[in-house]
Amino acid sequence: MLKRIIMLYINIAGLLVYLYTIYYAFTISGLIAAILSACLPVVANLYWMYQISTDTGDLFNNYNIACLSVLVGFIVLLLFTDAGSEQSNSED
């Protein structure tokens, strides 16, 4: 049950961060940046985290906190559930 709740959270939060990244890239830099952000989501998140931090001067802005919360969700999923373990479903 915990695994499903965390997976739902990661999927919804990840989708929202992805869509906001594309929107932000389009409004700040235009169509090419939005297309690149859509094609390279992890690289785009790291780039825009750095860019927003340097623009605002605040390391813990809303975008960085949202990206870090998705990362924490992945870490919790791997540490506290069996999502990262190998299980054999074959019968001998």
C-alpha positions as CSV (number, residue, x, y, z in Angstrom):
1,M,0.0,0.0,0.0
2,L,2.8,2.4,0.9
3,K,4.5,1.6,-2.4
4,R,1.4,2.6,-4.4
5,I,0.9,5.8,-2.5
6,I,4.5,6.9,-3.0
7,M,4.4,5.9,-6.7
8,L,1.2,8.0,-7.2
9,Y,2.9,10.9,-5.5
10,I,6.0,10.6,-7.6
11,N,4.0,10.3,-10.8
12,I,1.8,13.3,-10.1
13,A,4.6,15.5,-8.7
14,G,7.0,14.5,-11.5
15,L,4.4,15.4,-14.1
16,L,3.7,18.8,-12.6
17,V,7.4,19.6,-12.3
18,Y,7.9,18.5,-15.9
19,L,5.1,20.6,-17.2
20,Y,6.2,23.6,-15.2
21,T,9.7,23.2,-16.5
22,I,8.5,23.3,-20.1
23,Y,6.3,26.3,-19.4
24,Y,9.1,28.2,-17.6
25,A,11.5,27.4,-20.4
26,F,9.0,28.7,-23.0
27,T,8.3,31.9,-21.2
28,I,11.9,32.8,-20.4
29,S,13.8,31.5,-23.5
30,G,11.3,30.6,-26.2
31,L,10.2,27.6,-28.2
32,I,13.6,26.0,-28.7
33,A,14.3,25.9,-25.0
34,A,10.8,24.4,-24.4
35,I,11.5,21.7,-26.9
36,L,14.9,20.9,-25.4
37,S,13.4,20.9,-21.9
38,A,10.7,18.5,-23.1
39,C,13.3,16.1,-24.7
40,L,15.8,16.2,-21.9
41,P,13.8,16.5,-18.6
42,V,16.5,15.6,-16.1
43,V,19.1,17.8,-17.7
44,A,16.5,20.6,-18.1
45,N,15.6,20.3,-14.4
46,L,19.2,20.7,-13.3
47,Y,19.7,23.6,-15.7
48,W,16.6,25.5,-14.7
49,M,17.3,24.8,-11.0
50,Y,20.6,26.6,-11.4
51,Q,19.2,29.3,-13.6
52,I,16.3,30.1,-11.3
53,S,18.6,30.1,-8.3
54,T,21.0,32.6,-9.9
55,D,18.2,34.8,-11.1
56,T,16.4,35.0,-7.8
57,G,19.4,34.6,-5.5
58,D,17.5,32.1,-3.5
59,L,18.7,28.5,-3.4
60,F,15.5,27.2,-1.8
61,N,12.9,28.7,-4.2
62,N,9.7,26.9,-5.0
63,Y,11.0,25.2,-8.1
64,N,14.1,23.7,-6.4
65,I,11.9,22.5,-3.5
66,A,9.5,20.8,-5.9
67,C,12.4,19.1,-7.7
68,L,13.9,18.0,-4.5
69,S,10.6,16.7,-3.2
70,V,10.4,14.4,-6.2
71,L,13.9,13.2,-5.6
72,V,13.1,12.5,-1.9
73,G,10.0,10.6,-3.1
74,F,12.3,8.4,-5.2
75,I,14.7,7.8,-2.3
76,V,11.9,6.9,0.1
77,L,10.5,4.5,-2.5
78,L,13.8,2.8,-2.9
79,L,14.7,2.7,0.8
80,F,11.4,1.8,2.4
81,T,9.7,-0.4,-0.1
82,D,10.7,-3.4,-2.2
83,A,10.8,-1.4,-5.4
84,G,14.6,-1.6,-5.7
85,S,14.9,-5.3,-4.9
86,E,15.2,-8.0,-7.4
87,Q,12.5,-10.7,-7.0
88,S,12.2,-13.8,-9.0
89,N,8.7,-14.7,-10.1
90,S,9.6,-17.9,-11.8
91,E,8.7,-21.1,-10.1
92,D,11.4,-23.9,-9.9
